[in-house]
Amino acid sequence: MENKQVLIGAIRACASRADLDSTFKLFSVSDTQEKYDTLIEAMYSPEMFFSSENPLIEQKYELAVEMFLTMTWKVSSLFEKLEMS
């Protein structure tokens, strides 16, 4: 995607599920795997662990959305920039 960095910036500005949905729609991203991959990248690639061995991509995406909405990834990114993590 040519505008991937713009999309990532737009995702980082989102504050709700509706904002995320609108952003993906605006950038014509409908594939769940692509949404998941982009959302993880926007959160600075946090580590995720699953209790089941092979979760469906829809389950992984829903967990990523929940992680995103907590906004803790923003704090982690600040610590990383300050080399405190």
Backbone as a ProteinNet text record, in pm:
[ID]
protein_1_A
[PRIMARY]
MENKQVLIGAIRACASRADLDSTFKLFSVSDTQEKYDTLIEAMYSPEMFFSSENPLIEQKYELAVEMFLTMTWKVSSLFEKLEMS
[TERTIARY]
84.1	0	88.1	66.3	146.6	132.6	14	-13.4	-8.6	72.4	72.8	110.6	210	250	140.8	68.5	-44	-154.1	-181.5	-281.3	-241	-117.2	-70.2	-85.3	-52	-70.7	-216.5	-303.8	-447.2	-498.5	-449.7	-490.2	-445.5	-325.2	-273.3	-354.3	-424.8	-507.9	-648.1	-682.3	-815.1	-831.1	-954.5	-982.1	-1097.4	-1158.5	-1271.7	-1275.6	-1358.8	-1378.1	-1436.3	-1529.5	-1590.7	-1484.9	-1390.7	-1281.7	-1198	-1165.1	-1086.1	-1160.4	-1288.6	-1368.6	-1374.7	-1394.7	-1401.4	-1268.2	-1160.2	-1027.2	-997.2	-1024.2	-1002.3	-1091.1	-1212.6	-1302.8	-1250.7	-1205.9	-1152.7	-1034.6	-950.1	-832.4	-857.9	-984.2	-1025.9	-956	-944.5	-886.4	-1001.3	-1029.6	-1140.2	-1094.5	-977.4	-924.8	-884.5	-934.6	-907.6	-759.5	-690.7	-547.2	-471.7	-506.2	-440.5	-472.4	-596	-633.1	-549.8	-542.3	-466.2	-319.5	-258.4	-116.7	-89.6	-175.9	-157.5	-180.4	-281.8	-309.5	-193.2	-139.7	-24.3	94.5	118.3	228	204.5	80.7	47.9	71.7	60.8	84.7	231.4	318.9	461.4	491.1	413.3	435.7	449.3	343.3	351	348.4	399.9	393.5	254.2	198	65.9	74.5	7.1	5.7	-138.3	-161.1	-294.9	-301.4	-413.1	-428.9	-460.1	-522.3	-546.3	-432.5	-405.5	-290.3	-305.1	-420.8	-439.9	-565.6	-561	-680.8	-709.2	-834.1	-873.8	-826.7	-807	-760.9	-861.4	-989.7	-1091.7	-1073.4	-1036.8	-1011.7	-886.8	-784.8	-661.8	-687.3	-766.2	-797.1	-877	-976.1	-1057.5	-972.9	-879.4	-789.4	-701.5	-652.2	-569.4	-648.7	-774.6	-859.3	-875	-901.2	-916	-786.4	-673.9	-544.8	-527.4	-562.4	-549.4	-632.3	-755.5	-846.7	-806.7	-719.9	-670.6	-571.1	-513.4	-415.7	-284.9	-263.8	-136.7	-19.8	-45.2	61.7	123.1	45.1	99.6	204	179.7	275.2	401.9	383.9	499.6	586.8	522.7	599.1	678.3	620.7	691.9	813.1	795.4	908.1	1018	976.4	1074.5	1153	1083	1150.8	1248.7	1214.8	1302	1403.3	1401.8	1489.8	1475.8	1348.5	1321.2	1261.1	1233.8	1167.6	1268.9
-118.4	0	124	212.1	333.6	424.6	435	528	462	358.5	284.2	371.5	456.2	542	642.5	688.7	779.6	704.1	581.8	498.5	473.3	439.2	414.2	539	653.5	779.5	805	776.7	794.6	699.5	576.4	479	526.7	575.4	621	738	810.1	922	877.2	752.3	701.4	686.7	708.6	697	601.4	544.4	454.5	348.1	248.7	143.6	204.5	297.3	363.5	438.7	503.2	573.2	474.5	359.8	257.8	208.5	174.5	124.8	226.9	352.2	458.9	476.6	466.5	482.8	370.5	248.3	136.4	149.6	194.8	212.4	323	433	544.9	501.9	413.5	367.2	236.8	198.3	78.4	-48.9	-63.3	-184.3	-266.7	-380.4	-464.4	-603	-644.8	-776.8	-778.4	-874.6	-881.3	-898.6	-979	-997.8	-866.4	-792.1	-663.6	-563.6	-562.8	-475.2	-510.4	-639.9	-686.1	-645.3	-676.1	-645.1	-495.3	-414.6	-269.2	-215.2	-267	-222	-256.9	-376.8	-417.1	-325	-295	-204.6	-65.5	-19	113.2	119.4	4.2	-1.8	-33.5	-17.2	-42.1	-189.2	-277.8	-422.9	-484.5	-474.4	-536.5	-688.3	-755.1	-900.7	-940	-1040.1	-1088.8	-1238.9	-1284.1	-1425.7	-1473.7	-1594	-1650	-1778.7	-1797.2	-1919.2	-2039.9	-2015.7	-2126.7	-2129.7	-2246	-2261.4	-2189.7	-2197.3	-2138.7	-2052.6	-1931.9	-1848.6	-1806.4	-1784.9	-1734.6	-1591.1	-1547.6	-1409.9	-1309.8	-1343.4	-1253.2	-1238.2	-1346.7	-1341.1	-1258.6	-1278.5	-1201.4	-1052.1	-1020.9	-880.6	-818.9	-891.2	-837.9	-811.4	-900.2	-878	-756	-741.5	-625.3	-495.5	-496.8	-377.5	-343.5	-445.1	-420.5	-364.5	-419	-366.8	-221.6	-194.7	-59.6	39.5	2.5	94.1	123	41.8	71	187.3	211.4	319	300.2	185	162	158.5	125.5	122	260.4	366.3	502.1	529.3	483	500.6	420.8	299.1	215.3	280.7	342.5	407.2	526.2	598.6	712.1	664.8	558.2	503	455.5	391.7	344.1	460.9	569	685.8	746.9	736.5	789.8	687	569.7	458.1	417.3	412.7	374.4	236.5	171.8	41.6	-69
0	0	0	-92.9	-105.2	15.9	67.4	176.6	313.8	329.3	454.1	573.6	558.7	670.2	704.8	603.5	628.2	702.1	658.7	725.7	870.4	894	1030.3	1116.3	1061.4	1134.3	1166.5	1070.9	1092.9	1200	1199	1301.5	1438.5	1449.2	1578.5	1634.2	1548.4	1593.1	1635.6	1611.3	1645.1	1795.8	1842.7	1985.5	2015	1912.5	1933.7	1824.4	1846.4	1746.8	1619.3	1634.9	1519.1	1438.4	1506.8	1437.5	1356.7	1418.3	1347.6	1224.4	1242.7	1131	1017.8	1052.2	951.2	879.5	954.5	895.7	797.4	836.7	745	620.8	639.6	525.1	433	491	413	326.8	381.9	309.5	232.5	224.1	149.1	195.4	325.4	382.6	439.5	378.3	424.6	468.1	427.2	462.8	609.9	684.5	827.9	858.5	780.8	802.8	782.5	679.9	654.9	766.2	812.9	924.6	1047.8	1077.9	1193.8	1182.9	1070.5	1051.9	1064.3	1006.4	1010.1	1150.2	1218.7	1354.9	1447.7	1434.8	1516.4	1487.9	1361.9	1327.8	1385.7	1381.5	1436	1586.7	1654.2	1798.5	1830	1732.8	1750.6	1778.1	1717.5	1718.3	1857.8	1939.7	2071.8	2060.9	2163.8	2167.4	2214.1	2148.3	2187	2210.9	2315.7	2348.2	2350.2	2301.8	2293.7	2373.8	2442.8	2522.1	2434.5	2320.4	2227.9	2126.1	2073.6	1985.3	1852.1	1791.6	1659.3	1652.6	1709	1702.4	1557.8	1528.9	1397.5	1382.9	1260.8	1237.8	1293.5	1289.1	1345	1495.9	1563.1	1706.8	1737.6	1658.3	1677.4	1654.8	1551.7	1522.4	1637.3	1687.9	1797.9	1921.7	1951.1	2064.1	2039.2	1917.6	1883.9	1898.2	1856.8	1871.9	2019.6	2102.4	2245.9	2305.4	2265.1	2311.5	2267.3	2142.6	2088.6	2169.5	2199.7	2267.9	2411.5	2471	2606.2	2604.3	2488.7	2465.5	2541	2602.5	2672.6	2575.7	2450.7	2350.3	2331.5	2357	2343.5	2450.3	2570.4	2679.2	2650.2	2604.4	2571.4	2465.5	2365.9	2261	2314.5	2410.6	2469.9	2549.3	2627.2	2702.3	2607.8	2499.8	2402.9	2343.5	2311.3	2254.3	2355	2482.7	2586.7	2635.2	2573.3	2607.4	2753.6	2798.4	2936.7	2945.8	2834.1	2844.3	2859.5
[MASK]
+++++++++++++++++++++++++++++++++++++++++++++++++++++++++++++++++++++++++++++++++++++

